[in-house]
Amino acid sequence: MALGERDLLRLLPRVLRARDFHLYTEGGKRLLDLWLQGGKAVLGHKPPNAVNELKNAAERGLFTPLPHPLERRFIKALEVFFPGKAFRLFPDDASLRRALHKSCEADFDETVPLCDPAFPADNSTAKKLSLWRPFLEPPPYDTASYDVSYSPSYEIVIPVLPWPLGPAVLVLNKDRDFPPGELIPPVLLAPAARSLYDLAAVLKSKTPCQRYPKLDKALASGRWRRRGIYLTTDVDGEQYAALYRSFLEGGFLIPPSQVEPVILPLAMSPGEESKLSQLLVN
């Protein structure tokens, strides 16, 4: 019987610190994080700009979900990526899913994964709902005019935001009838807005992520598929649990669930690239 998601996470030594794209565990072991909390840490753990925003909002005691100008700032940051759209904010993923279930019961099945564009084909029956992920395609060489905005083809899009503490967001057409969202504590809005602006800056930069020639050669073996920085495989549960263990022993954390993609970090050492390449073909 394949191990469940929680069981796989329990195989991980206790993590004492997380920084950039690495986890530091008891006993002094360092792991390269290829899970990145499902993509919420795609800019790395402890991004300095976002952490400073969090500290400043916390110093002002902005923990209560009350109206605040930071809500408008967060909406403006979302509009960089989703111009002309409407947004509904929720404090966490669970609150968002409850709202979806209540308002879109005919189209939304909580037991079925949402369409994830990191995978090569629609892995969901929820045809009207999709996640959104950054770095799905390589950036153009001429980045001077690179547009980070995205026009969703799905009726409702849930962006995987580059900040792990929330809020969760629904992206909708402005003419869609959907109940209002919730008030979000400003202490969550401040770092989330900063992270979105940082993401836009990285996407527009000339080198948003390294090129990994050894990985490209390893991926040619066909076991894994790549789209942008995301890797997926279609092995069964028992095989995936074995993969999880082998990656962990090799110094890498991959997602505890095979319905999530492996995420290549925006920075990796040559030694890490070599080790990861070997694991991808074994």
Secondary structure, 3 states (H helix, E strand, C coil): CCCCHHHHHHCCCCEEEEEECEEEECCCCEEEECCHHHHCCCCCECCHHHHHHHHHHHHCCCCCCCCCHHHHHHHHHHHHHCCCEEEEEECCHHHHHHHHHHHCCCCCCCCCCCECCCCCCCCCCCCCEEEECCCCCCCCCCCCCCCCCCCCCCCEEEECCCCCCCCEEEEEECCCCCCCCCCCCHHHHHHHHHHHHHHHHHHHCCCCCCCCHHHHHHHCCCCCEEECCEEECCCCHHHHHHHHHHHHHCCEECCCCCCCCEECCCCCCHHHHHHHHHHHHC
